[in-house]
Amino acid sequence: MTGRFPLAPMSPLMRALTLVVLALPVLFIALSLGHSGARLVLAPTSALLALLYLGVFTWSRPGSYRIDRDRLVLEFPLRKLEIPRSQILDAVVMDKPELKRAMGFAVRVGSGGLFGVFGWLWSRKRGWVEIHSSREDRMVWIERKDRLPLLISPEDAPGFVRALIVD
């Protein structure tokens, strides 16, 4: 089966973290008003943060996942990540407790809290895992040949797994 699966809406935790992080440049600009010394530091910092946020949104956060006959494509605003279906060994939906049991203690490397979690996780039980997720539950764990496992968060996780594995 083929199809396009949008990125799941952010979980309440990711939404709250995103709102806090997005408020930082505005807060920095407000703090720098009337203080020329602070402005010299906070205005460039605000601009840098805005550029970083734009980079995360356009380069690290997928907008959708597309399943074609021969590949899975993670579609980012400025790029695509293609994974041949022949490289996919298995895919399962995992909720937060299942994920914790499978991975144990985990540390994120990459972007976390701004629009979701994107980059890598290092876990005590599984080692390195690639992640592109807007939530911390109902994720799809994809085992790949000769590559890191992949964690993603399509809106319809069970439908995504059926389309990827069963069809």
Buried (B, 14 or more C-beta within 10 A) or exposed (E): EEBEBBBBEBBEEBBEBBEEBBEBBEEBBEBBEEEEEEBEEBBEBBEEBBEBBEEBBEEBBBEBBBBEEEBBBBBBEEEEBEBEEEBBEEBBBBEEEBBBEBBEEBEBEBBBBBBBBBBBBBBEEBEEBBBBBBBBBBBBBBBBEEEBBBBBBBBBBEBBBBBBBEE
